[in-house]
């Protein structure tokens, strides 16, 4: 068998047998499953209160006397504030509010309660709001009153240049999938490239490196490691995607309105796979480079943060990307190899990325993967056998030039 | 055809030349010793032969060609820095490293078992490397080095860290390999190992080759024109002898430039001295080593 293939097999089997890998791979479907089950069980467990709550009010405008009972909240009119206060103190009512004489002008009312709370409960708030509206719109038909309470239900359609509805309609559901995907992508990339870094560090520490290099070339070693661990990462992603498919179907029963409309379009899937592979290769090769120049696995992990930060940056600016998905700044993030995978996946959820931008982004990624592969092979040759000492930047640059 | 040809290799780290214009050839089927003090450049030379490091200049041919995938499979290499995957079992380790040398699993298992048996390690075959003692895992590494029955075996400081029993085991193995026609290159700073095992040698000091040739040649070049004589009775004054020093029950006679050992023998016979032993005094490799390295220091 080809030596690179042997190495791929060795690394792949070594990784998928790791306990940490198995736990991480299974954890996501399990956590999601728990969430779904909770969604089905919890609503039955939460009791809706059926006790009637009494809320007092003082009307200084003299307009509010209609529909005082709203669901379980009954409104009781008091003629003066003092009377309402006494009733509250005697716990006849749980709270009261005052509609001041200038309410029509200002819209503000004053509410008094005995309990400390962050904000008024939503049931009370909507009861008060409905009560005020009902009274303000006295004489109008119930339909109009109902419409006034809920005046708009926007449903928007994105049209293409030709006037037909676009395939990507955006919105919350369009964003949730790229977001989840980005998280999984980052996890898969970081775990497998992390294993690579750790593996290299261990091989340096336990001195296997020299035996390996006496049987295979640095190029074969790098390719075998990157591809073997990449295959393991791909398995992880595939397990997640397949289980996501099942889970989504299960979930539509309980979380139907949100998740039921989620769709994985072929375009999204292809982009996802392309950017996973390229993003992973880039990260893995960078990690291999870091691993080759760091004396121990631990030091390598510390150094690797320099490259991990840029990959995560687009997640921090996710709202910026969502709101200005065609701006110059976002385009630049699309073209920078380290930020491209996440930026593109987030953008693809919200808008259609021009083909030329994708072409440039993918092109730059492929070129950087290749360039880094060549450079890292040279680093491997020079530094894999250098134990106990980390070369400084000048030495590294010199070794590139020499080899 | 030489097994290894090294031509004027040079390797510098920063300003320091680790290996400076070193050339040597290794014949097929011989045991070749690479000797020198610590830090002399032995390991760097070996790493360049294994194509792990590239020389700045000069070239190296292994079995007549530049090292390639195919010839790598015909070399067994035991590095000085030794280690194995701690979590792997002995047999898995042997099979994996054998596979990197192009040996399939069943054959590797069969040969592995034979070699383990020979080293009395067969009962340990399913243990993890981390459960073994240092000496044991070193023997496992030796097994890995020869599992693919390579034509050329390179051993970097093979005896360091081994107890006397394992040292003997390894020496027997090296002699066996030689009998099978394998070429062996071993580096060491222990001169005794070289005197015991090697046919030819190269001595490096501070990156430069200082001695090169067969063991006998090197010794004769460093012969100090002296003779060891064991005789009954006092020798007294003899013409042409500049000094007499006792040496393991015999006497070492230093000769002046005009006198040959043959002439000395005639004079001893003429004087009626009964000679029990008469041999040319050759310095041990250790003495040569100290002399050469000492000279370099000056």
Interface residues (C-beta under 8 A of the other chain):
Chain A: X1 X3 X6 X7 X10 X205 X206 X207 X208 X210 X211 X212 X213 X214 X215 X216 X217 X381 X385 X387 X403
Chain B: X47 X50 X51 X52 X53 X54 X69 X72 X73 X75 X77 X79 X81 X82 X83 X84 X85 X86 X96 X97 X99 X100 X101 X141 X144
